[in-house]
Amino acid sequence: MLRDIPDDLMEEIKQAAALERRSVPAEILHLTQIGVRKTIQLQRDHPRTVENLRQQIAERPRFPVSAT
């Protein structure tokens, strides 16, 4: 199983799994397949866009900073 999934995201995955009548692992696999396929298609169709998005993501902090 995956680790370090934020609680709010896990809750959304559970809701999506229930709506689709899938188990949580099956829903995670399904969403991963969709994401991978879309990423590959986007890379083929718009390589500059993908590279720009990668740069933007790389510049963001990896972990949210708490103000508390």
Secondary structure, DSSP 4 states (H G I P E B T S, - for coil): ------HHHHHHHHHHHHHHT--HHHHHHHHHHHHHHHHHHHHHH-HHHHHHHHHHHHHS-SSPPP--
